[in-house]
Amino acid sequence: MSLAVEADVKRHLLTHRHTDLKDEFYARVRAQDRVPASEQELRDELKATQQKLAEAREENRQLKASVEAFARIVNVLTVENERLVQQQGRQESKTLIPIQPGAN
């Protein structure tokens, strides 16, 4: 629970006008040598969020690598396809099929 809530004063009044109360409160908290449950919950949530962020960043890195690999593959296949189309066109132009009149 925060000091401002506990003291029933607005936070800005506490941090700017009553710094002595704020300092005393935090000194007492430190003297207890324990982390309040609410702060521990926030720390746990932060740790979990940081872990999720790290996992998302790694997944993003892997996806970018996959996209780059697929782009290279598409480029190679496009070049190979164009070469085969040109090769087929040259072969078709060399092949002549004679038309025999009245062969129907």
Short mmCIF file of the C-alpha atoms (twelve columns), coordinates in Angstrom:
data_MODEL
# 
_entry.id   MODEL 
# 
loop_
_atom_site.group_PDB 
_atom_site.id 
_atom_site.type_symbol 
_atom_site.label_atom_id 
_atom_site.label_alt_id 
_atom_site.label_comp_id 
_atom_site.label_asym_id 
_atom_site.label_seq_id 
_atom_site.Cartn_x 
_atom_site.Cartn_y 
_atom_site.Cartn_z 
_atom_site.pdbx_PDB_model_num 
ATOM 1   C CA . MET A 1   0.000  0.000   0.000   1 
ATOM 2   C CA . SER A 2   1.439  3.391   -0.831  1 
ATOM 3   C CA . LEU A 3   2.208  6.029   1.724   1 
ATOM 4   C CA . ALA A 4   -0.111 8.596   0.110   1 
ATOM 5   C CA . VAL A 5   -3.057 6.218   0.404   1 
ATOM 6   C CA . GLU A 6   -2.113 5.277   3.925   1 
ATOM 7   C CA . ALA A 7   -1.746 8.926   4.964   1 
ATOM 8   C CA . ASP A 8   -4.923 9.882   3.083   1 
ATOM 9   C CA . VAL A 9   -3.196 12.715  1.219   1 
ATOM 10  C CA . LYS A 10  -2.667 13.421  -2.446  1 
ATOM 11  C CA . ARG A 11  0.545  11.963  -3.783  1 
ATOM 12  C CA . HIS A 12  1.970  15.236  -5.079  1 
ATOM 13  C CA . LEU A 13  1.497  16.828  -1.634  1 
ATOM 14  C CA . LEU A 14  3.418  14.001  -0.054  1 
ATOM 15  C CA . THR A 15  6.288  14.017  -2.542  1 
ATOM 16  C CA . HIS A 16  6.694  17.808  -2.693  1 
ATOM 17  C CA . ARG A 17  5.561  19.246  0.651   1 
ATOM 18  C CA . HIS A 18  5.974  16.463  3.159   1 
ATOM 19  C CA . THR A 19  9.205  14.875  2.101   1 
ATOM 20  C CA . ASP A 20  10.049 14.186  5.732   1 
ATOM 21  C CA . LEU A 21  7.015  11.896  6.022   1 
ATOM 22  C CA . LYS A 22  7.879  10.181  2.777   1 
ATOM 23  C CA . ASP A 23  11.486 9.639   3.888   1 
ATOM 24  C CA . GLU A 24  10.398 8.312   7.269   1 
ATOM 25  C CA . PHE A 25  7.882  5.937   5.674   1 
ATOM 26  C CA . TYR A 26  10.430 4.462   3.281   1 
ATOM 27  C CA . ALA A 27  13.027 4.202   6.052   1 
ATOM 28  C CA . ARG A 28  10.562 2.140   8.078   1 
ATOM 29  C CA . VAL A 29  9.779  -0.042  5.073   1 
ATOM 30  C CA . ARG A 30  13.504 -0.707  4.563   1 
ATOM 31  C CA . ALA A 31  13.935 -1.419  8.274   1 
ATOM 32  C CA . GLN A 32  11.339 -4.208  8.096   1 
ATOM 33  C CA . ASP A 33  13.728 -6.028  5.758   1 
ATOM 34  C CA . ARG A 34  10.941 -7.560  3.708   1 
ATOM 35  C CA . VAL A 35  9.251  -6.819  0.441   1 
ATOM 36  C CA . PRO A 36  5.544  -5.951  0.692   1 
ATOM 37  C CA . ALA A 37  3.241  -8.447  -1.013  1 
ATOM 38  C CA . SER A 38  1.988  -5.861  -3.486  1 
ATOM 39  C CA . GLU A 39  5.539  -5.039  -4.551  1 
ATOM 40  C CA . GLN A 40  6.419  -8.736  -4.827  1 
ATOM 41  C CA . GLU A 41  3.390  -9.261  -7.070  1 
ATOM 42  C CA . LEU A 42  4.546  -6.386  -9.271  1 
ATOM 43  C CA . ARG A 43  8.079  -7.784  -9.381  1 
ATOM 44  C CA . ASP A 44  6.741  -11.206 -10.377 1 
ATOM 45  C CA . GLU A 45  4.517  -9.656  -13.043 1 
ATOM 46  C CA . LEU A 46  7.456  -7.636  -14.373 1 
ATOM 47  C CA . LYS A 47  9.630  -10.751 -14.532 1 
ATOM 48  C CA . ALA A 48  6.927  -12.686 -16.398 1 
ATOM 49  C CA . THR A 49  6.402  -9.787  -18.806 1 
ATOM 50  C CA . GLN A 50  10.132 -9.492  -19.445 1 
ATOM 51  C CA . GLN A 51  10.277 -13.236 -20.169 1 
ATOM 52  C CA . LYS A 52  7.373  -12.960 -22.621 1 
ATOM 53  C CA . LEU A 53  9.078  -10.007 -24.294 1 
ATOM 54  C CA . ALA A 54  12.325 -11.961 -24.642 1 
ATOM 55  C CA . GLU A 55  10.419 -14.886 -26.172 1 
ATOM 56  C CA . ALA A 56  8.575  -12.582 -28.579 1 
ATOM 57  C CA . ARG A 57  11.839 -10.949 -29.628 1 
ATOM 58  C CA . GLU A 58  13.416 -14.349 -30.294 1 
ATOM 59  C CA . GLU A 59  10.392 -15.486 -32.285 1 
ATOM 60  C CA . ASN A 60  10.521 -12.221 -34.255 1 
ATOM 61  C CA . ARG A 61  14.232 -12.797 -34.978 1 
ATOM 62  C CA . GLN A 62  13.518 -16.328 -36.199 1 
ATOM 63  C CA . LEU A 63  10.614 -15.166 -38.368 1 
ATOM 64  C CA . LYS A 64  12.768 -12.465 -39.966 1 
ATOM 65  C CA . ALA A 65  15.425 -15.064 -40.743 1 
ATOM 66  C CA . SER A 66  12.772 -17.308 -42.301 1 
ATOM 67  C CA . VAL A 67  11.401 -14.453 -44.410 1 
ATOM 68  C CA . GLU A 68  14.896 -13.663 -45.680 1 
ATOM 69  C CA . ALA A 69  15.499 -17.331 -46.544 1 
ATOM 70  C CA . PHE A 70  12.156 -17.595 -48.343 1 
ATOM 71  C CA . ALA A 71  12.899 -14.401 -50.277 1 
ATOM 72  C CA . ARG A 72  16.205 -15.885 -51.468 1 
ATOM 73  C CA . ILE A 73  14.453 -19.126 -52.447 1 
ATOM 74  C CA . VAL A 74  11.791 -17.213 -54.401 1 
ATOM 75  C CA . ASN A 75  14.504 -15.262 -56.214 1 
ATOM 76  C CA . VAL A 76  16.381 -18.438 -57.175 1 
ATOM 77  C CA . LEU A 77  13.187 -20.144 -58.342 1 
ATOM 78  C CA . THR A 78  12.207 -17.074 -60.387 1 
ATOM 79  C CA . VAL A 79  15.573 -17.065 -62.166 1 
ATOM 80  C CA . GLU A 80  15.385 -20.818 -62.791 1 
ATOM 81  C CA . ASN A 81  11.815 -20.504 -64.089 1 
ATOM 82  C CA . GLU A 82  12.758 -17.712 -66.489 1 
ATOM 83  C CA . ARG A 83  15.704 -19.781 -67.755 1 
ATOM 84  C CA . LEU A 84  13.461 -22.832 -68.314 1 
ATOM 85  C CA . VAL A 85  10.790 -20.754 -70.089 1 
ATOM 86  C CA . GLN A 86  13.437 -19.310 -72.414 1 
ATOM 87  C CA . GLN A 87  14.929 -22.754 -72.997 1 
ATOM 88  C CA . GLN A 88  11.491 -24.200 -73.771 1 
ATOM 89  C CA . GLY A 89  10.764 -21.329 -76.154 1 
ATOM 90  C CA . ARG A 90  13.970 -22.031 -78.075 1 
ATOM 91  C CA . GLN A 91  13.151 -25.741 -78.296 1 
ATOM 92  C CA . GLU A 92  9.613  -25.097 -79.524 1 
ATOM 93  C CA . SER A 93  10.842 -22.713 -82.213 1 
ATOM 94  C CA . LYS A 94  13.211 -25.443 -83.522 1 
ATOM 95  C CA . THR A 95  10.499 -28.066 -83.709 1 
ATOM 96  C CA . LEU A 96  8.541  -27.873 -86.933 1 
ATOM 97  C CA . ILE A 97  5.401  -29.858 -87.448 1 
ATOM 98  C CA . PRO A 98  4.678  -30.268 -91.144 1 
ATOM 99  C CA . ILE A 99  1.130  -29.658 -92.207 1 
ATOM 100 C CA . GLN A 100 -0.062 -32.131 -94.784 1 
ATOM 101 C CA . PRO A 101 -2.842 -30.817 -96.941 1 
ATOM 102 C CA . GLY A 102 -5.981 -32.936 -96.847 1 
ATOM 103 C CA . ALA A 103 -4.715 -35.192 -94.064 1 
ATOM 104 C CA . ASN A 104 -7.881 -34.704 -92.053 1 
# 
